[in-house]
Amino acid sequence: VATLTPSTASRMKLYAKQVASMPAQLRREVTFSFDTQKYNLRAVVASMLLTSGDVEELSILHEVAEFAASRCRGRPALVNKRWRNQGLRPNEQAEAFRRLYGLFVDEVVAKELGCSNGLVYQRQPVLRCHTPGSKALGHPHRDELYNRQPWEVNIWLPLTPVYGNNSLWVESERGKEDMHPFELEWGRAVHFWGSQVLHMTKPNDTATTRVSLDFRVIPKELYVDNYVSPLGRSGRADHVLGGSYTDTETERAWRATLSLS
């Protein structure tokens, strides 16, 4: 039987205290709706990925000729390349996405979570593309595995219909392992406590490509700069404000400069 050393026991106690401090309303899995005309992230993403810019092609991406050739772990390699390049290079589409994404976080997500003091959040969301016949993306995990702050809330935003095995599977509470898929249409999103609940994908045996965005947010009053997780050896995750994270106040100020130009 393994025994905990005093240092390990104290670190686990500290982490348990951090987890316990998470507000109750942020622990729950909640699905919410938003105005697809005002926050049309799907159209902006389609313009970044597709030559046609046709949003209807996102769910049949596997049939679009320009994406049919090279695959990277089941995802069209060209999708990854275009998304990465658009996010890194200053251009009109990247600017349009940053503006709309910031508005969505500020006006929809912050309100949904009841965070009137603002949010710290990922500067660039992660684009997922899961094509029919491809393997599971990643492995079952909780985000605490990656030394992330336990106060993070995961926002999962599908741009195509998601159901069954083209979707993300999540347990309702830590340890229950009652895995269930999100079943959503465009205009619906979900937030869940990815730090503490198991989530995973399965081989996509549906006929539909799933394209989705996901990102993590932290209430500004709970964010810890240069956070070091008690769980890891190094403990430090490279997710800091001014680096891969920004905040609603900074992005609001940036949007204001656009209206002045």
Secondary structure, 3 states (H helix, E strand, C coil): CCCCCHHHHHHHHHHHHHHHCCCHHHCCCEEEECCCCCCCHHHHHHHHHCCCCCHHHHHHHHHCHHHCCCEECCEEHHHHHHHHHHHHCCCHHHHHHHHHHHHHHHHHHHHHHCCCCCEEEECCCEEEEECCCCCCCCCCECHHHHCCCCCCEEEEEECCCECHHHCCEECCCCCCCCCEECCECCCEEEEECCCCCCEECCCCCCCCCEEEEEEEEEECCCCCCCCECCCCCCCECCCCECCCEEEHHHHHHHHHHHHHC
